[in-house]
Amino acid sequence: MIDETAAWTAFEVRDRRMDGRLIVAVTTTGIYCKPSCPARRPLRENVRFFADAAAARDAGFRACRRCTPDAVGRDAEAVARAVTLIEAADDGIALDALAARVGYAPHHFHRLFKRATGVTPAAYARALKARRAAGALSVEDSVTAAIYDAGYSAPSRFYDTAADRLGMTPSAWKRGGAGVTIRWTVAPTSLGPLLIAATDTGLCRVAFDEDRTGLAARFPQAEIVEGGAALTDLAARVVAEVESPGRHTDLPLDVQGTAFQEAVWQALRAIPKGETRSYAQIAVAAGAPGAVRAVGSACGANAVAVVIPCHRVTRSGGALGGYAYGPERKRALLVRETPSGRHLREGGDR
């Protein structure tokens, strides 16, 4: 099933990442295009969406000569094949070799792959290794064995490229955060008490109406210590984001999620102060236009309220949508960012 709201959003913004995943047909011209087609946009009521070019042709439409949508299928197949090759490789594949195996020139395929996935082939391979390492660290008895099982040629390569992404050492990851010190405080705000907790890397928990008990339940193996001077400045910057949003957009984080969750969180942090996005728009930005419900789940898994601004996501119809800390807080945060927040409608689950 095609999410037509997300599809229209992708078409409106000429999202190249949707090329090969979606076909847009215009009933008034009888032409079908790829989402990034540079042509002028028709009225919404004159647009139909198809999963592929064959379906559009079967419905009586012909290919656009300007954006040549039929060529996209070959590009999408090449990227999918490259992803399969990268995931099957025990070690990395050089760009020249990868491009040759899928039938493209290296420089062209580099751009094509990044356009389709949001990252370069090399970055995709590095992220894949990091995810494999995180998974292996949760089941292997030996940290070194987990690193090798993930495909690293030596432990030093893991520490150089992946350890920073985990936010703690591999041994600490393996033991559920054992050996990691988390400093915490509860700061008063105009929206209620706010728990602020951070490791040496960055914020790991920001939540309304929580205290040390909830923090310890999340990180049972960590050393939980009261904030002190080391947390004072960071906590003040977090509180400032509640009271006057947009002043501190570079707060350090130490949070982890699935690849999709992290893509959603990155998209949330990219929403400018004073603006909102629908769950469908965030799904498109995260590269998964059909995963609207999963976006809601990723927002619910956000461990750092306000800092990752999931309150800036509303339902497509204009309703507030869900929020872990209640609709009134969500409304208040939006009103502080823009007067138009006063006009948001109540109600609605994600």
C-alpha positions in Angstrom: 0.0 0.0 0.0 1.2 3.5 -0.9 1.0 6.2 1.8 -0.4 8.9 -0.5 0.3 11.7 2.0 4.0 10.8 2.2 4.1 10.2 -1.5 2.7 13.7 -2.3 5.1 15.3 0.2 8.0 13.5 -1.6 6.7 14.8 -4.9 6.2 18.3 -3.7 9.8 18.6 -2.4 11.3 16.7 -5.4 12.8 14.1 -3.0 15.4 12.2 -5.1 15.6 9.4 -2.5 12.1 8.3 -3.6 13.2 7.9 -7.3 12.8 4.2 -8.1 10.5 3.6 -5.1 7.5 5.5 -6.4 6.0 6.7 -9.7 3.8 9.8 -10.0 1.3 10.0 -12.8 -0.6 13.1 -14.0 -4.1 12.5 -15.2 -4.4 15.7 -17.2 -1.3 15.0 -19.3 -1.2 11.2 -19.3 2.4 11.2 -18.3 4.2 9.5 -15.4 7.3 10.8 -13.7 9.8 10.1 -11.0 9.3 12.1 -7.8 12.3 14.4 -8.4 11.1 15.5 -11.9 11.9 19.2 -12.3 8.6 19.9 -14.2 6.0 22.2 -12.7 3.8 20.5 -10.1 0.1 19.8 -11.0 -2.8 20.1 -8.7 -3.1 17.3 -6.1 -6.4 16.1 -7.5 -4.8 15.4 -10.9 -2.1 13.1 -9.4 -2.1 9.3 -9.0 0.7 7.2 -7.4 2.0 3.8 -8.5 4.6 1.5 -7.1 6.5 1.2 -10.4 6.6 2.3 -14.0 5.0 -1.0 -15.2 1.9 -0.3 -13.1 1.6 3.2 -14.5 1.9 2.0 -18.1 -0.7 -0.6 -17.4 -3.0 2.2 -16.3 -2.5 4.0 -19.7 0.2 6.5 -18.8 3.4 7.1 -20.8 6.9 8.0 -19.6 8.0 11.6 -19.1 10.7 12.6 -21.6 12.2 15.2 -19.2 12.9 13.0 -16.2 13.1 9.6 -18.0 11.5 7.6 -15.1 12.1 4.2 -16.8 15.9 4.6 -16.3 15.4 4.8 -12.6 14.5 1.1 -12.3 18.0 0.1 -13.4 19.5 2.6 -10.9 17.5 1.2 -8.1 18.4 -2.3 -9.0 22.1 -1.4 -9.0 21.9 0.2 -5.6 20.0 -2.8 -4.2 22.6 -5.1 -5.7 25.4 -3.0 -4.2 23.8 -3.1 -0.8 23.6 -6.9 -1.0 27.3 -7.1 -2.0 28.4 -4.9 0.9 26.3 -6.8 3.4 27.7 -10.2 2.1 31.3 -9.1 2.1 33.6 -10.1 5.0 35.6 -7.0 4.5 35.0 -3.7 2.7 34.6 -3.5 -1.1 36.5 -0.8 -3.0 34.3 1.7 -4.8 35.9 0.8 -8.2 35.2 -2.9 -7.7 31.7 -2.3 -6.4 30.7 0.0 -9.3 32.2 -2.4 -11.8 30.1 -5.3 -10.4 26.9 -3.4 -10.8 27.8 -1.9 -14.2 28.4 1.8 -13.5 31.4 4.2 -13.6 32.7 4.7 -10.0 32.1 8.5 -9.8 28.6 8.2 -11.1 27.7 5.3 -8.9 29.1 7.1 -5.8 26.6 9.9 -6.4 23.8 7.5 -7.3 24.3 5.4 -4.1 24.4 8.4 -1.9 21.3 9.9 -3.5 19.4 6.6 -2.9 20.6 5.8 0.6 21.7 9.1 2.1 25.3 7.8 2.7 28.3 6.8 0.6 29.0 3.1 0.0 32.0 3.4 2.4 29.8 5.0 5.1 27.2 2.4 4.6 29.8 -0.4 5.2 31.1 1.4 8.3 27.6 1.7 9.8 26.9 -1.9 9.0 30.0 -3.0 10.8 29.1 -0.8 13.8 25.6 -2.4 14.0 27.1 -5.8 13.8 29.5 -5.1 16.5 26.8 -3.7 18.8 24.8 -6.9 18.2 27.8 -9.2 18.8 28.7 -7.4 22.0 25.4 -8.3 23.4 25.8 -12.0 22.9 29.6 -12.7 22.8 31.5 -13.6 25.9 34.6 -12.0 24.5 34.7 -8.3 23.4 37.6 -9.1 21.0 35.7 -12.0 19.5 32.7 -9.7 18.9 34.8 -7.2 17.2 36.3 -9.8 14.8 32.9 -11.3 14.2 31.6 -7.9 13.1 34.2 -7.8 10.4 36.9 -5.6 11.8 40.5 -6.6 10.9 41.7 -5.7 14.4 40.3 -4.3 17.6 42.1 -1.0 16.9 40.0 -0.5 13.8 36.8 -0.9 15.8 38.0 1.7 18.4 39.0 4.1 15.7 35.7 4.0 13.8 32.8 2.6 15.9 33.4 3.0 19.6 32.5 6.7 19.5 29.2 5.9 17.9 28.4 3.6 20.8 29.0 6.4 23.3 30.8 4.1 25.7 33.6 1.4 25.5 32.7 -2.0 24.1 33.2 -3.6 27.5 30.7 -1.2 29.1 28.3 -1.9 26.2 28.6 -5.6 26.8 27.9 -5.3 30.5 24.9 -3.1 30.1 26.6 0.1 31.0 28.7 -1.2 33.8 31.6 1.1 34.6 29.9 4.1 33.1 29.2 7.1 35.3 25.9 8.9 34.8 25.5 12.3 36.5 22.0 13.5 37.1 19.9 16.3 38.5 16.3 17.3 38.6 15.9 20.9 37.5 12.7 23.1 38.0 11.1 24.4 34.8 7.9 26.2 34.1 6.6 23.0 32.6 7.4 20.9 35.7 10.5 19.1 37.1 12.9 17.9 34.5 15.4 15.0 35.0 18.7 15.7 33.2 21.3 13.0 33.1 24.6 12.7 31.2 27.6 10.5 30.7 31.0 12.0 29.9 30.0 11.8 26.2 26.7 13.7 26.4 23.0 13.7 27.5 21.6 10.2 27.9 18.2 11.1 29.5 16.1 14.2 29.6 12.5 13.6 30.9 9.7 15.4 32.7 8.4 14.0 35.9 11.2 11.4 36.4 13.8 11.0 39.2 16.8 8.9 40.1 14.6 5.8 40.4 13.5 5.9 36.8 17.1 6.6 35.7 18.5 3.7 37.6 15.9 1.4 36.0 17.0 2.4 32.6 20.7 2.0 33.4 20.9 -0.7 36.1 24.6 -1.4 35.7 25.8 2.2 35.5 27.1 4.3 38.5 24.5 6.9 39.1 25.8 10.0 40.9 24.2 13.3 41.7 25.2 16.0 39.3 27.6 18.5 40.9 29.6 21.0 39.0 30.3 18.7 36.1 26.6 18.8 35.1 25.7 22.4 36.1 26.4 24.1 32.8 24.9 21.4 30.6 21.7 21.3 32.7 21.4 25.1 32.5 21.5 24.8 28.7 18.9 22.1 28.7 16.5 24.2 30.9 17.1 27.2 28.5 15.8 25.0 25.7 12.6 24.5 27.6 12.1 28.1 28.5 13.4 29.7 25.3 13.8 27.1 22.5 16.4 27.4 19.8 19.2 28.9 21.9 21.3 25.7 22.3 20.9 23.4 19.3 24.4 21.7 19.6 23.9 19.9 22.9 26.0 16.7 23.1 24.1 13.4 23.1 24.9 9.9 24.2 21.9 8.0 22.9 21.6 4.9 20.8 18.8 3.4 18.7 18.2 1.3 15.7 19.4 2.7 12.3 15.8 3.8 11.6 15.4 5.4 15.0 18.6 7.3 14.6 17.5 8.5 11.1 14.2 9.7 12.6 16.0 11.5 15.4 18.4 13.2 13.0 15.4 14.4 10.9 13.8 15.7 14.1 16.9 17.7 15.0 16.8 19.2 11.5 13.3 20.8 12.0 13.9 24.5 12.5 12.6 26.3 15.5 9.1 27.6 14.9 8.2 24.9 12.3 6.5 21.5 12.5 6.5 18.4 10.4 4.0 15.6 10.0 4.8 12.0 10.8 4.6 11.3 7.1 7.1 14.0 6.3 9.5 12.6 8.9 9.1 9.2 7.4 10.1 10.6 4.0 13.1 12.4 5.5 14.2 9.2 7.2 14.1 7.3 3.9 11.1 5.1 4.7 7.9 6.9 3.4 5.7 3.9 4.3 6.9 3.8 7.9 4.6 6.5 9.4 3.6 4.4 12.4 7.2 3.5 13.0 8.1 7.2 13.1 5.6 7.5 16.0 7.3 4.7 17.8 10.8 6.2 17.2 9.5 9.5 18.7 8.2 7.5 21.7 11.7 5.9 22.1 13.4 9.4 22.2 15.2 9.5 25.5 16.1 13.2 25.5 12.9 15.3 25.5 13.2 18.8 23.9 16.8 18.2 22.9 15.6 15.9 20.2 12.4 17.9 19.5 9.8 15.2 18.9 7.2 17.8 20.0 7.6 19.4 16.6 5.9 16.5 14.9 2.1 16.7 14.4 -0.4 14.7 12.5 -1.1 15.4 8.9 -4.5 16.8 9.6 -3.1 19.4 12.0 -3.8 17.6 15.3 -1.2 17.6 18.0 -0.7 13.8 18.0 0.8 11.9 20.9 3.5 13.1 23.3 5.1 11.1 26.1 4.8 14.0 28.5 1.2 15.0 27.7 -0.5 17.2 25.1 -0.4 20.3 27.2 3.4 20.3 27.5 3.6 19.6 23.7 1.3 22.6 23.0 3.2 24.8 25.4 6.5 24.0 23.8 5.1 24.7 20.3 3.5 28.0 21.5 6.9 29.1 22.8 8.5 28.5 19.5 5.8 30.1 17.4 2.5 31.9 17.9 1.0 29.6 15.3 1.3 26.8 17.8 -1.8 28.3 19.5 -3.9 27.2 16.6 -2.9 23.5 16.8 -5.8 21.2 17.2 -6.1 18.8 20.1 -6.4 15.1 20.0 -5.2 12.1 18.0 -2.8 9.3 18.5 0.2 8.7 16.5 
